[in-house]
Amino acid sequence: MKNLPESAEPIETNRPVGTDNSFYYGWWIVLAAFLNLFFVVGIIFYGFPLHPVGKPSMERAEHLKDVKMPMLFLQGTRDALATWDLIESVCASLPLATLVKIEGADHSFKAGKQNVIQLLADTTHDWTEKIVNH
């Protein structure tokens, strides 16, 4: 890791980076990418938690305007933690953001009897291939 201060301790985690959708964990991933602590060429958000349930706001996305790499947002239209109009507005304001609408899905990507896992996997694969081979 370049540019890492000598006093820094590595973060021990048993979770793969980039697969958690909690706000604070995601915030640290964005911060690490912003500070160039890891070799990161893009960030994928699976259900970005834009606001608490029932309290729509866009404050949690303020730091994203400083991210200078591609971002993929996979978002359900029934996500109580990100009303569709707000997440759409956030992504429209980010030149490097791609927003993928998962129709009828909630924050855990449950969409009735529809299985969206393959859609999430295929979209992630295609987007990753695109930015890595760019």
C-alpha atoms as an extended CHARMM CRD file, in Angstrom:
* protein
*
       134  EXT
         1         1  MET       CA              0.0000000000        0.0000000000        0.0000000000  PROA      1               0.0000000000
         2         2  LYS       CA              1.5080000000        3.2630000000       -1.0450000000  PROA      2               0.0000000000
         3         3  ASN       CA              1.1660000000        6.5350000000        0.8500000000  PROA      3               0.0000000000
         4         4  LEU       CA              0.2900000000        4.6680000000        4.0470000000  PROA      4               0.0000000000
         5         5  PRO       CA              1.7800000000        6.2180000000        7.1790000000  PROA      5               0.0000000000
         6         6  GLU       CA              4.2360000000        3.9940000000        9.0650000000  PROA      6               0.0000000000
         7         7  SER       CA              2.0590000000        4.1760000000       12.1700000000  PROA      7               0.0000000000
         8         8  ALA       CA             -0.9850000000        2.8090000000       10.3380000000  PROA      8               0.0000000000
         9         9  GLU       CA             -2.1730000000       -0.6350000000       11.3020000000  PROA      9               0.0000000000
        10        10  PRO       CA             -3.8040000000       -2.9070000000        8.7190000000  PROA      10              0.0000000000
        11        11  ILE       CA             -7.5140000000       -3.4330000000        9.2250000000  PROA      11              0.0000000000
        12        12  GLU       CA             -8.3480000000       -7.0310000000       10.0320000000  PROA      12              0.0000000000
        13        13  THR       CA            -11.6790000000       -8.1630000000        8.6380000000  PROA      13              0.0000000000
        14        14  ASN       CA            -13.2330000000      -11.4350000000        7.6260000000  PROA      14              0.0000000000
        15        15  ARG       CA            -15.5330000000       -9.6570000000        5.1560000000  PROA      15              0.0000000000
        16        16  PRO       CA            -14.4450000000       -9.1240000000        1.5610000000  PROA      16              0.0000000000
        17        17  VAL       CA            -14.0530000000       -5.4410000000        0.7530000000  PROA      17              0.0000000000
        18        18  GLY       CA            -16.9150000000       -4.0540000000       -1.2620000000  PROA      18              0.0000000000
        19        19  THR       CA            -19.6820000000       -6.5250000000       -0.4740000000  PROA      19              0.0000000000
        20        20  ASP       CA            -21.1580000000       -4.9060000000        2.6140000000  PROA      20              0.0000000000
        21        21  ASN       CA            -23.9740000000       -2.4080000000        2.1860000000  PROA      21              0.0000000000
        22        22  SER       CA            -23.9010000000       -0.7590000000        5.6080000000  PROA      22              0.0000000000
        23        23  PHE       CA            -23.4070000000        2.9980000000        5.4990000000  PROA      23              0.0000000000
        24        24  TYR       CA            -20.3590000000        3.2740000000        7.7480000000  PROA      24              0.0000000000
        25        25  TYR       CA            -18.4950000000        0.3220000000        6.2500000000  PROA      25              0.0000000000
        26        26  GLY       CA            -19.2020000000        1.7040000000        2.7750000000  PROA      26              0.0000000000
        27        27  TRP       CA            -18.0250000000        5.1390000000        3.8660000000  PROA      27              0.0000000000
        28        28  TRP       CA            -14.6610000000        3.6890000000        4.9060000000  PROA      28              0.0000000000
        29        29  ILE       CA            -14.3020000000        1.9410000000        1.5510000000  PROA      29              0.0000000000
        30        30  VAL       CA            -14.9100000000        5.2380000000       -0.2390000000  PROA      30              0.0000000000
        31        31  LEU       CA            -12.4550000000        7.0060000000        2.0680000000  PROA      31              0.0000000000
        32        32  ALA       CA             -9.7730000000        4.3620000000        1.4430000000  PROA      32              0.0000000000
        33        33  ALA       CA            -10.2820000000        4.6940000000       -2.3160000000  PROA      33              0.0000000000
        34        34  PHE       CA            -10.2300000000        8.4870000000       -2.1060000000  PROA      34              0.0000000000
        35        35  LEU       CA             -6.9700000000        8.4360000000       -0.1560000000  PROA      35              0.0000000000
        36        36  ASN       CA             -5.5300000000        5.9200000000       -2.5960000000  PROA      36              0.0000000000
        37        37  LEU       CA             -4.8080000000        3.4170000000        0.1830000000  PROA      37              0.0000000000
        38        38  PHE       CA             -5.6100000000        0.4570000000       -2.0390000000  PROA      38              0.0000000000
        39        39  PHE       CA             -5.4820000000       -0.2010000000       -5.7460000000  PROA      39              0.0000000000
        40        40  VAL       CA             -9.0930000000        0.6220000000       -6.5090000000  PROA      40              0.0000000000
        41        41  VAL       CA            -10.4040000000        1.4290000000       -9.9710000000  PROA      41              0.0000000000
        42        42  GLY       CA            -14.1000000000        1.5950000000       -9.1260000000  PROA      42              0.0000000000
        43        43  ILE       CA            -16.6440000000        1.2450000000       -6.3470000000  PROA      43              0.0000000000
        44        44  ILE       CA            -19.8180000000       -0.8390000000       -6.3830000000  PROA      44              0.0000000000
        45        45  PHE       CA            -22.6870000000       -0.0370000000       -4.0390000000  PROA      45              0.0000000000
        46        46  TYR       CA            -25.2570000000       -2.7710000000       -3.4780000000  PROA      46              0.0000000000
        47        47  GLY       CA            -28.2120000000       -0.8290000000       -2.0960000000  PROA      47              0.0000000000
        48        48  PHE       CA            -26.5550000000        2.4290000000       -1.0540000000  PROA      48              0.0000000000
        49        49  PRO       CA            -28.1290000000        3.4070000000        2.3070000000  PROA      49              0.0000000000
        50        50  LEU       CA            -28.7880000000        7.0490000000        1.4700000000  PROA      50              0.0000000000
        51        51  HSD       CA            -30.9170000000        7.8800000000        4.5110000000  PROA      51              0.0000000000
        52        52  PRO       CA            -32.5520000000        6.3180000000        7.5760000000  PROA      52              0.0000000000
        53        53  VAL       CA            -35.9560000000        4.7150000000        7.0680000000  PROA      53              0.0000000000
        54        54  GLY       CA            -38.6340000000        7.3750000000        6.8800000000  PROA      54              0.0000000000
        55        55  LYS       CA            -36.1550000000       10.2940000000        6.9150000000  PROA      55              0.0000000000
        56        56  PRO       CA            -35.3360000000       11.0560000000        3.2820000000  PROA      56              0.0000000000
        57        57  SER       CA            -32.2400000000       13.1950000000        2.7650000000  PROA      57              0.0000000000
        58        58  MET       CA            -29.1090000000       13.2360000000        0.6310000000  PROA      58              0.0000000000
        59        59  GLU       CA            -26.5240000000       14.1610000000        3.2820000000  PROA      59              0.0000000000
        60        60  ARG       CA            -24.9690000000       10.6910000000        3.3380000000  PROA      60              0.0000000000
        61        61  ALA       CA            -23.9440000000       11.1180000000       -0.2960000000  PROA      61              0.0000000000
        62        62  GLU       CA            -22.1010000000       14.4240000000        0.0930000000  PROA      62              0.0000000000
        63        63  HSD       CA            -18.6680000000       12.7660000000        0.1700000000  PROA      63              0.0000000000
        64        64  LEU       CA            -19.2880000000       10.9960000000       -3.1410000000  PROA      64              0.0000000000
        65        65  LYS       CA            -18.8040000000       14.2070000000       -5.1150000000  PROA      65              0.0000000000
        66        66  ASP       CA            -15.0910000000       13.9440000000       -4.2940000000  PROA      66              0.0000000000
        67        67  VAL       CA            -14.7010000000       10.4120000000       -5.6670000000  PROA      67              0.0000000000
        68        68  LYS       CA            -12.7890000000       10.4910000000       -8.9420000000  PROA      68              0.0000000000
        69        69  MET       CA            -13.4070000000        6.9530000000      -10.1260000000  PROA      69              0.0000000000
        70        70  PRO       CA            -16.3490000000        5.0600000000      -11.6170000000  PROA      70              0.0000000000
        71        71  MET       CA            -19.1530000000        4.1000000000       -9.2330000000  PROA      71              0.0000000000
        72        72  LEU       CA            -21.8970000000        1.5420000000       -9.8220000000  PROA      72              0.0000000000
        73        73  PHE       CA            -25.0980000000        1.8210000000       -7.8020000000  PROA      73              0.0000000000
        74        74  LEU       CA            -27.3380000000       -1.2570000000       -7.8500000000  PROA      74              0.0000000000
        75        75  GLN       CA            -30.5390000000       -0.0510000000       -6.2570000000  PROA      75              0.0000000000
        76        76  GLY       CA            -34.0170000000       -1.4010000000       -5.6700000000  PROA      76              0.0000000000
        77        77  THR       CA            -37.0120000000        0.7960000000       -6.4070000000  PROA      77              0.0000000000
        78        78  ARG       CA            -38.6200000000       -0.1320000000       -3.0700000000  PROA      78              0.0000000000
        79        79  ASP       CA            -35.5290000000        0.4570000000       -0.9060000000  PROA      79              0.0000000000
        80        80  ALA       CA            -36.6680000000        2.1760000000        2.3040000000  PROA      80              0.0000000000
        81        81  LEU       CA            -33.1030000000        3.4160000000        2.8550000000  PROA      81              0.0000000000
        82        82  ALA       CA            -32.9300000000        5.2530000000       -0.4720000000  PROA      82              0.0000000000
        83        83  THR       CA            -36.0740000000        6.5970000000       -2.0460000000  PROA      83              0.0000000000
        84        84  TRP       CA            -35.8110000000        6.2300000000       -5.7940000000  PROA      84              0.0000000000
        85        85  ASP       CA            -36.1410000000        9.9240000000       -6.6350000000  PROA      85              0.0000000000
        86        86  LEU       CA            -33.3290000000       10.8530000000       -4.2230000000  PROA      86              0.0000000000
        87        87  ILE       CA            -30.8590000000        8.1450000000       -5.2800000000  PROA      87              0.0000000000
        88        88  GLU       CA            -31.5880000000        9.0050000000       -8.9050000000  PROA      88              0.0000000000
        89        89  SER       CA            -30.8410000000       12.6680000000       -8.1690000000  PROA      89              0.0000000000
        90        90  VAL       CA            -27.6000000000       11.7790000000       -6.3560000000  PROA      90              0.0000000000
        91        91  CYS       CA            -26.3750000000        9.6230000000       -9.2280000000  PROA      91              0.0000000000
        92        92  ALA       CA            -27.3520000000       12.2340000000      -11.8220000000  PROA      92              0.0000000000
        93        93  SER       CA            -25.0800000000       14.6990000000      -10.0170000000  PROA      93              0.0000000000
        94        94  LEU       CA            -22.0830000000       12.3270000000      -10.1270000000  PROA      94              0.0000000000
        95        95  PRO       CA            -20.4590000000       12.2680000000      -13.5830000000  PROA      95              0.0000000000
        96        96  LEU       CA            -18.7880000000        8.9000000000      -12.9640000000  PROA      96              0.0000000000
        97        97  ALA       CA            -21.8540000000        7.1520000000      -11.4920000000  PROA      97              0.0000000000
        98        98  THR       CA            -23.9510000000        4.4750000000      -13.1430000000  PROA      98              0.0000000000
        99        99  LEU       CA            -27.3320000000        3.7230000000      -11.5620000000  PROA      99              0.0000000000
       100       100  VAL       CA            -29.0080000000        0.3830000000      -12.2420000000  PROA      100             0.0000000000
       101       101  LYS       CA            -32.6880000000        0.1430000000      -11.3490000000  PROA      101             0.0000000000
       102       102  ILE       CA            -33.7850000000       -3.1530000000       -9.8010000000  PROA      102             0.0000000000
       103       103  GLU       CA            -37.5430000000       -2.9060000000      -10.2610000000  PROA      103             0.0000000000
       104       104  GLY       CA            -39.5880000000       -3.8620000000       -7.1930000000  PROA      104             0.0000000000
       105       105  ALA       CA            -36.5600000000       -4.7630000000       -5.0360000000  PROA      105             0.0000000000
       106       106  ASP       CA            -36.1710000000       -3.6200000000       -1.4410000000  PROA      106             0.0000000000
       107       107  HSD       CA            -32.9200000000       -2.9330000000        0.4130000000  PROA      107             0.0000000000
       108       108  SER       CA            -32.1320000000       -6.6580000000        0.6930000000  PROA      108             0.0000000000
       109       109  PHE       CA            -32.9260000000       -7.0930000000       -3.0190000000  PROA      109             0.0000000000
       110       110  LYS       CA            -36.0690000000       -9.0890000000       -2.3590000000  PROA      110             0.0000000000
       111       111  ALA       CA            -38.4500000000       -8.4710000000       -5.2250000000  PROA      111             0.0000000000
       112       112  GLY       CA            -41.4150000000      -10.7570000000       -4.6750000000  PROA      112             0.0000000000
       113       113  LYS       CA            -40.8660000000      -14.0540000000       -6.4510000000  PROA      113             0.0000000000
       114       114  GLN       CA            -38.3100000000      -12.5130000000       -8.8040000000  PROA      114             0.0000000000
       115       115  ASN       CA            -34.7380000000      -13.6990000000       -8.2070000000  PROA      115             0.0000000000
       116       116  VAL       CA            -32.4670000000      -10.7090000000       -8.8240000000  PROA      116             0.0000000000
       117       117  ILE       CA            -29.1970000000      -12.3830000000       -7.7920000000  PROA      117             0.0000000000
       118       118  GLN       CA            -28.2950000000      -13.2990000000      -11.3770000000  PROA      118             0.0000000000
       119       119  LEU       CA            -29.0570000000       -9.7470000000      -12.5190000000  PROA      119             0.0000000000
       120       120  LEU       CA            -26.8140000000       -8.3570000000       -9.7630000000  PROA      120             0.0000000000
       121       121  ALA       CA            -24.0310000000      -10.7920000000      -10.6560000000  PROA      121             0.0000000000
       122       122  ASP       CA            -24.2470000000      -10.1750000000      -14.4100000000  PROA      122             0.0000000000
       123       123  THR       CA            -24.3820000000       -6.3950000000      -14.0280000000  PROA      123             0.0000000000
       124       124  THR       CA            -21.4430000000       -6.4390000000      -11.6130000000  PROA      124             0.0000000000
       125       125  HSD       CA            -19.4230000000       -8.6270000000      -13.9730000000  PROA      125             0.0000000000
       126       126  ASP       CA            -20.1540000000       -6.5320000000      -17.0710000000  PROA      126             0.0000000000
       127       127  TRP       CA            -19.4250000000       -3.2160000000      -15.3290000000  PROA      127             0.0000000000
       128       128  THR       CA            -16.2140000000       -4.5350000000      -13.7650000000  PROA      128             0.0000000000
       129       129  GLU       CA            -14.9840000000       -5.8600000000      -17.1170000000  PROA      129             0.0000000000
       130       130  LYS       CA            -15.7310000000       -2.4800000000      -18.6920000000  PROA      130             0.0000000000
       131       131  ILE       CA            -13.7770000000       -0.3910000000      -16.1880000000  PROA      131             0.0000000000
       132       132  VAL       CA            -10.8600000000       -2.8060000000      -15.7620000000  PROA      132             0.0000000000
       133       133  ASN       CA            -10.3730000000       -3.1230000000      -19.5320000000  PROA      133             0.0000000000
       134       134  HSD       CA            -10.9120000000        0.5720000000      -20.2210000000  PROA      134             0.0000000000
